[in-house]
Each structure stands twice: as structure tokens, then as C-alpha cells.
Amino acid sequence: MATEDGTSGPVPFFTQARTFEALWPDIRARLTEVIDNGKFSHGRQVARFEEALVRWTGARYAVGVNSGTDALVLLLRACGLQSGDEVIVPAFTFVASASSVVLAGGRPVFADIDPVTYTIDPKSAADSVTSRTRMIMPVHLFCQMADMDALLEVAHRHRLTVVEDSAEAIGMRWGGVHAGLLGAGGVLSFYPTKTLGAIGDAGAILTDDRQLAEAAAALRHHGRYGRTLAHFPGISNETTVNGVNSKMDDIQAAVLLAKLTRLHEDIARRSRLAAAYTERLAGMPGVLRLPTVVPRTAQTDPVFYVYLVEVERRDELAGFLAEHGVGTETYYPAPLHLQECFAHLRYRRGDFPHAERACERTIALPLYPDMSVDDVDRVCDLVRRFTTRGPA
């Protein structure tokens, strides 16, 4: 973006300032309703957002909760995960994919990734199945879904439940079915940087299974079944299972309702910006690898949540861009099987080479609807300067 004197200004990794300003009249009206209603959690706005999310995704049920991580924990519990049950998780993903398994009482078992899509490799997942495996958790990352046909076949062969970590995948579809709805259920995260982002933490569970939705809804509200959403007396409902307090705030629901009205537009904008990156970075030296959306056995709908590239000297590039006012993010600095919190699982370096390589080479460039094509030009010019100058 250009400053008032015509020079190039900084390009943050993420900002939604202009979007929020444009939506502020709608957001303000919704927030005023929340304040006037006097119920700030688990109220009318949450109910309306759940209904809107059902219409937008095609899910039969949407259950709003207070984060994408809680959505995973509660979904695993609602699916019947028992103490010691194993859940297969890719080694290259955000830690919440695996820590949710631990928090739900299970044991994560890692698998390697496909080196092109960065999603779980179905063969590696199949090789990780043991007699204690109960579930498999594909994680849809960056711009595309995992190979769901192959993974569903693995699950069917071994009688496993498929739970989708679709936290990044709003708008992604497989054969017309929204991410999170091909297995037992899936989740969405509304962390501010997400394709549909709140102004704090929020998440949701998607499913077509009524009993699963009811169980998840009870677990988010201290284990209370029956009417609780937007219903003050529901706090006195009998507790039937040990639940938690994971109710969605109405303030977050109000913001999400306003932003949902322009989600299709924002997704299209992300696609155009990603195409601009690809056009400008194509043909650069072999040290840079661009995102590749792979063909699948069904029609898919990629959504560019993150524009991820692989590059040699990744950390040097991040430092160079930072010096010139461009923000980046490292996805992810260490594979899960080598992180200290999972040391008790006794994995070793070399167990999942594709995941380990990705952690050493991948970097996310800025990508969000408030960006301009001039911002993309600036980032690409700097990347080109770095890759052509050689090691420092």
C-alpha cells in the first residue's frame, strides 16, 4: 500500500481494518441489540448465527462454541472417544489438532503428509492404524481439502470414525458437500485471521447427525440437554454428562453475522489475490515452490485462506521481508511428533520426512481481502530481490 508521500508502506501479515470499517454500521446495530437485550453469551445472536451457518454451509446442524479448539474437543467427545482411544492426526498442522485429542482423553497417532497439498497422506494414515485406533482426523489446510475419498475408504476398511479438522476450510467443498460434512462432523474456527473471522475467539461444530449435534450442544453448556440457547431458565437443566463452559459470545456472533453477508465476496477476493501472487512469482528460480491445487476424484472448491510457498533459507526470507515492512507467518516451525508436549509418544526425527521438510521450508505471505494488488506487487518484488541476490 502507498503512503501519502507516494512511497511504499508496510504490508502487515493480516489486517481487517477496512473491512471492519465498511461493516461497522451493521455490526454496531447488532451489538446495540446485544446490549439492549442484556444477554451477552449463548443468546439470540448465537442462535441466528447458527441458523445462518446452516444455510451457508448446507449442514443440518451448526453448534456455536467459544473456539475452534473447543469445537474439536467437544466433537471428539460427542463422537464417543474414550480414554486411550487412538486418533490418527497429520504431523504437519497446528498443535490444536493433536492436543484436542489429548484433552478429549484420547491418544494422537501421527501420520505423514502429502508433500504437494500438505494434507494427511492416506497411505501413511492407513499404515498408522492399530487395534486401538478409533478415529482419523484429516486436516484441511491452506487452500484445499485432504483426499477425502481415499481417507473415507481407509476409514471404512478399518471401521474408523472420520472427524474433520476443517477449522480453516469454510467455503471448501468436495463434490458439492461442505468441508466437515463428509465424515461424522467437522469444525470451523473463527479466529480473527480466518476466512470468516471474529474479533476474538469463536468456533463451531458442523454435522448432519442430530444425536451428535445434541451431544455437542449439551457438552458446551456444562452437560445440560434440552433448550439452553437464548433461554435463561436452561441454566437449571439437569446435568447428564460432564460438560464444559464453551458457549459462544453474542458479541462474536454479531460480528460474524455481519461478515457472513460478504463471505462469498471475500473468498473471491482471496482467489484473485492468490492468482496475482502466482502470476507474479511464476518462473522464478527453483528455490521457490508455489501452491498447487491438485485434481481430485470429485469436484473441489479451493479457498485460499493462506498463500503458502516453499523456499530455501525460509527464515532468512522472513527476516528480509520484515526489514522491509512485510509480515509473514511460519506454518509450522516444528512437526507435531517432535514437539515436547508429545515427547512421551516416542517419535523420532525422520519418522515423517515430508512433514519435517515442510516445517523447514514453508512460509505464508500476506493474503486477506483488505490487501490491494499493489501490496501483492510489493511483496513479490521483495521476494524476487531476495531469491536473486544469493545467500547473505
Steps between C-alpha positions, in 0.01 A plus 500: 500500500623850428549771761393863453840596360479223237752263656419140571374440849496182708292196410393327822444127499135564583264789563124536470484873575338604170257209504397577856452867419276417203292260709489717811141635455366144483726377781407798720129433453546135596716586801242753616239224490726279712546774758132588506409133539736468794618147417858489384559128458303214347217731396299615199794597284659157547173331401474718190860435408454124531197520270692714249794260510269207428364682195846602379672162537209265436555324832193373683641625831747764616602533864673824599777477760771726633794384283602265222704301751201445727298404194747218433506382861122496529456335160739221594316446826160510330624237255570269792877523542601303809809513718796352316330486159737590217431772246717529188611861443743650246839599639487833312219714639425738785551342840128520586426219255691259724463668840122482457533122489692505830248738659217270391675206670648334191848434366621668179678277249681692230519446125700670227363747247478522125790732406293693243176569686643482856195299604512154658630223272234224483764224472690627803172526687413140413845386611442669837184303586526271803252290695431806720432745218145637511511815291688677224524878484575649159602866521408723207784750466579831332295480180367147447349194663670173578437203268164413650409213266821317584470577871138391517603173338770452766244578770246258354759222469608536864160601641619841614303818563608799290515831688606792281715782625351744253589803713654679200259366241188712492387513138692188396287223354549145375253396235272779617516393866645759737817414691419341833197313369659201330570314823319506833553874532748781476591833654552860403725755664411869496831624633544855363742403220271226364307537174196578717650661806356642820664767717602236754472126543200306373432170326228263386426132449335390174319170462204332333450269800226617737617296799858617458385864477290462815791342687738777394247768592462346846875469553554870425252591775622299799340179374144635504264356238183671387441863416784720619577735211351846562306350791584625850320218689711246306782555746296291745468200267623176650863416425516160333867491388812681610514799267688828492426868462559556130210724404551745214483870589221697335746778420702259284182362342387854416829575323494166318142555381601830346812356337315195371304727266817566300672165536452401134650835399793457738572148370497629142734781600739253660495294180589802287785599730633143499487499121692828497769348722528193277522709183774722640702226671478242221823424321723606785810299591444144616550602861133606515203262478150641465169354620356223283130416508493133401219331303287262702249224426222751571454864419657713772473865593836635613497804730823688560513552873882514480739548209779260596829467313804280552837667483858430587633720781144550625598678821733733310214592266271570796764728650559678168129565451462620859783749447298642211170516685338181374352257751513123459406194702677166536267202456628306697842537666511145640313179409269374769678169554817686603338750736567469871135460597490174301844371601336219699379350170867424418513609137837588349634731232468330164171325583300737277741656249246698295362670810850576624604648166189719484573639846846606384397664172145638505404863552166679460488831318237764583154417361175662614217694334627840614817452292542675167668369187764767562569328832547171316737671257707635787523161672591323175765758412663444837483121468661524157775725635573249775505192282726657237756653736638169629595412861595792722 
